[in-house]
């Protein structure tokens, strides 16, 4: 479970930077945005207090991943 700051109702999700070696190994088109369900190992997780901001974490390892699906690059 990912800890969340109380009184937030947005889903537990966060953005991963594309320059991470684990993400680069997926060989995705860097000019596009994808939604990928994953089981990952992270550290340094922090929860945003605002619904229009992304939570953050350092990606350590991708344990299992789903199929990449193109999505909008507009986060907000």
C-alpha positions in Angstrom: 0.0 0.0 0.0 1.1 3.5 -0.8 0.6 5.9 2.2 -1.4 9.0 1.4 -1.9 12.2 3.2 -5.4 12.1 4.9 -8.4 13.8 3.3 -7.4 13.2 -0.3 -9.6 11.2 -2.6 -7.5 10.9 -5.7 -6.2 7.5 -6.8 -2.7 6.3 -5.7 -0.6 7.0 -8.8 2.5 8.9 -9.6 4.6 10.0 -12.6 8.0 8.3 -13.3 10.7 10.3 -15.1 11.6 8.9 -18.5 15.3 9.3 -17.9 15.3 6.6 -15.2 17.3 3.5 -16.6 14.4 1.2 -15.7 12.0 3.2 -17.8 14.5 3.7 -20.6 14.7 -0.1 -20.9 11.0 -0.2 -21.8 12.0 1.5 -25.1 8.9 3.8 -25.2 8.5 6.8 -27.5 9.7 9.7 -25.3 7.4 12.2 -27.3 4.3 10.3 -26.1 2.8 9.5 -22.7 1.7 6.1 -21.5 -0.3 4.6 -18.6 1.3 1.3 -17.5 0.2 -0.8 -14.5 3.2 -2.0 -12.6 4.4 -3.7 -9.5 7.5 -1.8 -8.5 10.0 -1.2 -5.7 10.4 2.5 -4.8 11.9 4.6 -2.0 11.6 8.2 -1.0 7.9 8.3 -1.7 6.0 11.5 -0.8 2.4 12.3 -1.2 1.2 15.6 -2.7 -1.4 17.6 -0.7 -3.1 18.8 -3.9 -5.1 16.9 -6.5 -3.5 18.7 -9.4 0.1 17.7 -8.4 1.7 14.3 -8.8 3.0 12.2 -5.9 6.7 11.4 -6.2 9.1 8.5 -5.6 12.4 7.1 -6.7 12.0 4.0 -8.9 14.3 1.2 -7.7 13.1 -1.8 -9.7 10.2 -2.9 -12.0 9.1 -6.2 -10.7 6.1 -6.8 -13.1 4.6 -4.6 -15.7 1.4 -4.5 -17.8 1.1 -3.4 -21.4 1.8 0.3 -22.1 -1.3 2.2 -23.3 -1.1 5.6 -24.9 -2.7 8.4 -22.8 -2.9 12.2 -22.7 0.2 14.0 -21.7 -1.9 16.6 -19.9 -1.5 15.7 -16.2 -3.8 18.4 -14.8 
